Amino acid sequence: MTKSSTYQNSPVLAQLQLGKQSQYIEHYAPELLQPVPRSLNRSQLNLDSQLPFSGYDRWTMYELSWLNQRGKPVVALGEAIISAQSANLVESKSFKLYLNSFNQTQFESWQDVKQTIEKDLTHCVQGIVEIKLYDLDSMASIVKPEGVLIDTLDIEVDNYQFDPTLLQKAVSSDLTVTEVLSSNLLKSNCLVTSQPDWGSVTIHYQGKAINHESLLRYIISFRRHNEFHEQCVERIFTDIMNYCHPEKLTVFARYTRRGGLDINPFRSNFEQQNSNQRLIRQ
């Protein structure tokens, strides 16, 4: 069983606005964005610059508004797709405060807003960022998670401490299979505030069959674990690779929104991206 993350007392985390009283600024302020080095978590997972996956963090911006050139408010929905190869992730509260700084700011066009967010996030994360903006009628409809839902398994659980060794005996057969498994029981806690983060996770793999009960117990073991969304997904990917050794693996989590934002990390060693379709809790 692993101990608490060694980076929880990092000076970088102590400087974040997360968990602190904040002033809401209504005029454009790109300096509000705060980066968090991905290396804080990846060094603990023994990940170096040669990552075993590619992927991205897909943020959905539900509370996005600005003023047009005549002072009339505009509302939109947006997506920020941040490469997992970027040096930093963006801290969620700082992202919320940054977007609020658009509320009383005039922009010439939707394209101007898109380019501004793209430029500022690129500077923050030091990596590739793609921004998409939508009017309220054009976002994807709500769907169910892909694959087989393993939450219906009738298992007994008496331990809620994070434990990757639950995957030690998860390979249940020498038969090579291709499966898509999903669970709505992913819950972790914010690394800084310990507030609950609720999510659904989909695991697409090819390799020796993974025992569904073992996998579900492993997912449930995150229930008291403190880490950011992106870090949890990379931990799940790394643990499944280390213990189950699939030939191909994708881990994709969709978290419920907080502060008008949801974070949906995608990590894979064989797929490039996943469709952006909202789940019922989003």
Beta strands, then each sheet from edge to edge (+ up, - down):
strand 1: 35-37
strand 2: 54-67
strand 3: 73-83
strand 4: 88-90
strand 5: 129-134
strand 6: 148-149
strand 7: 171-189
strand 8: 196-210
strand 9: 248-255
strand 10: 261-268
sheet 1: 1+ 4-
sheet 2: 5+ 3- 2+ 10- 9+ 8- 7+ 6+
end
